[in-house]
Amino acid sequence: MRTTITLLTALAVGLLPATAAQAQPQPGAPGLKIKESRHRVKAIGPGFVLRLSKHGLDVRIDEERFGDPATGNPIVRQTIDLTGLTLRPFECRNGTYTIRTGTFKRTWRLSQLAKRPLPYTDGFATSAPGIFTPFLGELDGTVTDADGRTLRFLISDLVQEVLTPDGFAATAPIHGLFIDERGRVRDRISLIGRFNAGPGGQNPVYGIEDRGTCRQTANLPYGPGSENAVVTGPLFVLPFSAPVTVPRDH
């Protein structure tokens, strides 16, 4: 699945050509809307509404409308206990944070079994062979910084993918807050990956928009082409190297 291997396996080594990437805005996948202010996020997807603030992460799912029930594919749920795992720390503007306790709740429905176009790698196709319409991740727990202070973190990790005869589109947003003992937001994650390609994967356009304070790169375990991907801690945005833009209004 999208982040399980990233959380639990070693990193791969490879080389990715960047000729298909363009650092310009593109629409991403239909069916997912993101409304964002500095410390609040609202995501409306197919059959769910997610709200994130420093007060909590609230998710409402309508099971009859979640994803595309017409496919007959079931809703899948999984909870990963993050406590005690050795995970890549979050590198942020105001600190480096290591997960100490927490859970990663994941809910998804596959719309179809199909391969995503290049530069999605064969290794990623093996680990995630289905098109997520959608994937909904909720992370809640505690981290410690370099001085040993404990903060709470709340993170949403979403994917919406649509594959039709007209092409493939994806939106992959990660939003999160690191909250200190006084209830103040010390750092925030705001990374939105978008991908659009024509029929047969022609003319792919992809990029990542960053409005937050937490971003790094890492080699992912999906074979050649998955190194130097934009990540935040143990989570990746797109499973390959992609250009990043910082909006002027940030």
N, C-alpha and C positions, 0 to 999 in steps of 0.2 A: 504494500500500500504506500501512500504518498510519503509518509515520514517514518514508518516503522524501521526500515533498513537504515535510514539516516540516524535514527536514535540508537541503534543497537549494533552496528557493524563498523568495520574499519573503512577508511577513505580510499578511493581509487585514484589512479593516476592516468592521465590521458592528454589529448590535445584537441581543442575545438576551434574550427574555423568560424569567424564572426562575420562573414561576408553577407549573410542573409539578414542580419539584425539592422534595425533602424531605430534611432533614439527619438522617435516622434510619437505623439499620442495615437492610440488606436482604440477601438471600442471594446475589445475583449468579447466575452460571451454574453449573449442576451439572457435575461432571466435573473440577474443578480444586480441589485442596486445598493450602493454604499453611500451613506450620509455620514459625514465626519466633521467634527470640530476638534478643538485641541485635546480635550480629555473625554470625549464622548464619541461613540460609533454606533450607528444603526445599520444593520445589514438586512435586506429583505430579499429572500430567495424563493425558489419554488417550494412552497409549503413550509416555510419557516421565517421567523423574525428573530434576530439576535440584537441585543443591546449590551454595550460594554461601557462601563464608567468605573471610576475608582471605588464606587460603592458595591460593584458586583458585576457578574456576567449572567445575563438572563436570556434564556433561549426558549422559544415557544415553537413546537413542531405540530403541524397538522398532518397526521399520518396518511390521511386519505388523499392529500395533495402533494406530499413530499416527493420531489423529483418527478419522475414520469411513471406513475403506477401502471399505465397501459403496457409497459414492457413486460410486466409480470415478474420482474426482478424484485427480490425482497429488500426491505430496509435492513441494513446491517448495523449492529451496535457493538462497540468494543470499548473497554476502559483499560488503559495502561497505567500501572502504578509507577510513577517516576522516582519515588523515594529509594535511595540507595543506588541508583544507576549512575554510571560515569558518563556524563553528557557534555557536549561542547558548551562552554559558557557563553552568555550573551555579552558582546562587546558594545558598550554604549558610550555616549558622550560623557556621562557623569559617573561611570563606574563599570566594572566587569562583574557579572553576576553569575553565580553557580547555583544550579537547582539543588535544593536539599530535600524538599518534600513536595508532593503534589500528585495530581492525576491528569491524564489526557483522555478525555471522553471523545469518542469519534462515532459519528453517524453518517452513513452514506447509502446511496442507491446508484447502481450502475445502469446506464441507459442502454449500453450495448458493449459487446466484446469486440474491440477494434484497436488497431495500432495508430498512435498519434504520429503526425508527420515529423520529419527532421526539422530542427535538430534534437527533438526527443530521441533518446538513445534506445538501442535494443535492450540494454540492461534495465532501463526504466520500464520498457514494455513488458519485460518478464516479471518485474516486481508489481506492476500495476497494469494488468492486461485489459481492464475495463475503463470506459469513459465515465467519469464522475459527473452525475447530474442529480444532485450535487454531493460534495463532501463537506461535512460540518465538524470542526474540531474545537474543543473547549479545554483550555489548560488553566488550572488554578492551583497555586501552591506558594511555597516560600523559596527565596534565594538568599545567599549571603554574598556580601561584597568583599573586596580585598582586605578591609579592616575588620571583618567578622560580623558586621551588622546585618541584621535580618530584615528583609523587605518582603512584601507580598507581591505576587505577580498574577495578572489576569490576561489571558491571551486568547484571541479567536483566530482560527486557522481554517480558511475556506477555499474551496475550489468549485467552480462551475464550468463544465465543459459541454460543448455542443458540436456534434459531428453530423453533417448532412451532405447530400450530393454537391452542395455549393461550397463546401469547405469545412474547416475546423476552427473553432474559436474557444478560448479559455480565459477566465479571469481567476486569479489566485491571490487574494488579499490576506495579509497577516497584520493584525492590530493587537497591541498589548500595552499594558501599563505596569510600571514598577513603583510601588507605593511604600513610602517609609513609615516609621512608627508614629509619626504625627499626622498621617493621612495625606501627605503631600506626594504628588507625582514627581518622581525624580527623573525618570526616563520613559520614553514612549516609543513603541514600534508602530510604524505606518508604512507598510510596503505592499504595493499592489502590482502584481505581475499581470500582463495582458499579452495574448497571442492571437493572431489572426492569419489564416492562410486560405488560399483558394482551393478549387477542386484538386484532389490528389496531392494536397500539401504545397501547391504552387505559390510562389512569391510570399514566403512567410515574413511577417512583421511582428516583432516582439520587443518588449521592454518592461522596465520596472520603474514605478514612481515611488519616490521616498519623501515622506513628509515628517518622518520621525527622527529619533536620535540613536537608533540601534541598527547597525548594519555591518556585516563583515562578508568575507568570501571563504569558501572551503571547497575541497575536492569531495565530490559525492561518490558513493559506491555503485555507480551505474555504468561503469565501463568508459572507454574513450569517448570524450565529448561531454563528460559530466564534471569536469574539474572547473575550478574558479567560478563556481555558482554563487549567486548572492544568497546569503543565509542570515538568520538571526538566531544565535544560539544553535540548538539542535534542529531547527526548522528551516527548510529551504522554500524559496518563493517559486522559481522555475527550476527544473532539474538539469539546467545547462547554463553556460555563461550568457548573460544578457546585459545590455546597456542600461544604465540607471540615469534617470533625470530627477532633478529636485525642482518642483514647481516654483515659480517666482513669488507666489503668494505665501510660500512657506516661511 
